[in-house]
Amino acid sequence: MNAEATAREALSAARALGLQIKVFNASAAREIDAAIAAVVVERFGALLVGGDGLFNSRRLQLAVMAARHGLPTASTSRDYPASGGLMSYGADVTDALRQAGVYTGRILKGAKPADLPVLQSTKIEFVINHQTARALGITVPHGLLARADEVIE
């Protein structure tokens, strides 16, 4: 899911839960610091980082800035908590690549791409960086830790 789709889904979910969110855009690395500064100034309680190539490539910058401001942050990429972010919830990239390999094999064996069904990732991963949670003063419930696919200590 790209950043725009993530923003649409987040806005829809927030409305359904009666929560207020604001979308901050960044299209270059230098705009990330400005967006996080705006989140801090406006006193939002958390940050959701969209699934975007720029954000994934700047995940360490995002994690450091969020930690500096005590801002709990989630992403759709498992690489984010591995870089120091709080958590991620999103498609298992390894499984998606396996599916792409299966499709490639079918095409190489003669299947027409137009005849193949469109697939969506069905394997979702939930990763928590417990060390980051402790640094932010967040107590993660044991039940949530038990449900996580991976807990980074």
C-alpha positions in Angstrom: 0.0 0.0 0.0 1.5 3.4 -0.9 1.5 6.5 1.2 -1.7 8.0 -0.3 -3.6 4.7 0.2 -2.4 4.5 3.8 -3.5 8.1 4.4 -7.0 7.4 3.0 -7.3 4.2 5.1 -6.1 6.0 8.2 -8.5 8.9 7.7 -11.4 6.5 7.2 -10.5 4.5 10.3 -10.0 7.6 12.4 -13.5 8.9 11.4 -15.0 5.5 12.3 -13.4 5.7 15.7 -14.2 9.3 16.3 -10.5 10.3 16.3 -8.8 13.3 14.7 -5.8 12.9 12.5 -3.9 15.1 10.1 -1.9 14.1 7.1 1.6 15.6 6.7 3.3 15.1 3.3 7.0 14.9 2.6 8.4 14.2 -0.9 12.1 14.8 0.0 14.3 13.9 2.9 14.5 17.5 4.1 10.7 17.7 4.3 10.6 14.8 6.8 12.2 16.9 9.6 9.7 19.7 8.9 6.7 17.3 9.0 7.8 15.8 12.3 8.4 19.3 13.7 4.8 20.2 12.7 3.5 17.0 14.4 5.3 18.0 17.6 4.2 21.6 17.5 0.6 20.6 16.9 1.0 18.1 19.8 -0.2 15.0 18.1 0.1 11.9 20.2 1.5 9.6 17.6 2.8 9.3 14.0 1.8 6.8 11.3 4.5 6.5 8.6 3.0 5.6 5.2 4.3 2.8 3.1 6.4 4.8 0.7 9.9 4.3 -0.8 11.1 7.6 0.5 9.9 6.9 4.0 11.3 3.4 4.0 14.7 4.7 2.8 14.7 7.3 5.5 13.4 5.0 8.3 16.4 5.7 10.5 15.9 9.5 10.2 12.3 9.0 11.1 13.0 6.8 14.0 15.6 9.1 15.4 13.5 12.2 15.1 10.4 10.5 16.6 12.5 9.2 19.6 14.0 12.7 20.1 10.5 14.1 20.5 9.1 11.1 22.4 6.7 10.4 19.6 5.3 6.8 19.3 5.4 5.9 15.6 4.1 3.0 13.6 4.7 2.0 10.0 3.6 -0.7 7.5 7.2 -1.8 7.0 8.9 -4.3 9.4 12.1 -2.5 8.7 10.9 0.5 10.7 10.9 -1.1 14.2 14.1 -2.9 13.2 15.6 0.6 12.8 14.3 1.9 16.2 10.6 2.8 15.4 8.0 1.6 17.8 6.0 -0.9 15.7 4.8 -2.0 12.3 1.8 -3.8 10.9 1.8 -4.7 7.2 2.2 -7.2 4.5 4.9 -9.8 4.8 7.3 -8.7 2.0 9.0 -12.1 1.8 5.6 -13.7 1.2 4.7 -11.1 -1.4 8.0 -11.8 -3.2 7.3 -15.5 -3.1 3.9 -14.8 -4.8 5.7 -12.8 -7.5 8.1 -15.6 -8.1 5.1 -18.1 -8.5 3.5 -15.7 -11.0 6.8 -15.3 -12.9 7.1 -19.1 -13.1 3.5 -19.4 -14.4 4.2 -16.8 -17.1 7.5 -18.5 -18.1 5.5 -21.7 -18.5 3.1 -20.0 -21.0 0.3 -18.5 -18.9 -0.9 -15.2 -20.2 -0.6 -12.4 -17.5 -4.1 -11.1 -18.3 -5.5 -14.6 -17.4 -3.8 -14.7 -14.0 -5.9 -13.5 -11.0 -4.9 -10.4 -9.1 -3.5 -11.4 -5.7 -3.3 -9.4 -2.5 -1.0 -10.2 0.4 -2.7 -12.4 2.9 0.2 -12.8 5.3 0.4 -9.8 7.6 3.2 -9.1 10.2 3.0 -7.3 13.5 6.4 -6.3 14.9 6.9 -4.4 18.2 10.2 -2.8 19.2 9.9 -3.4 23.0 13.1 -1.5 23.7 11.7 1.6 22.0 8.4 1.2 23.9 10.3 1.2 27.2 12.4 4.3 26.1 9.1 6.1 25.3 7.7 5.1 28.7 5.1 2.9 27.1 4.0 -0.3 28.8 3.0 -2.8 26.1 0.3 -5.2 27.4 1.5 -8.8 27.6 -1.4 -9.9 25.4 -0.3 -7.6 22.7 3.3 -8.8 22.9 2.0 -12.3 22.7 0.1 -11.5 19.5 3.1 -9.9 17.8 4.9 -11.9 15.1 8.2 -10.5 16.4 9.2 -8.6 19.5 12.5 -6.7 19.3 14.2 -6.5 22.7 
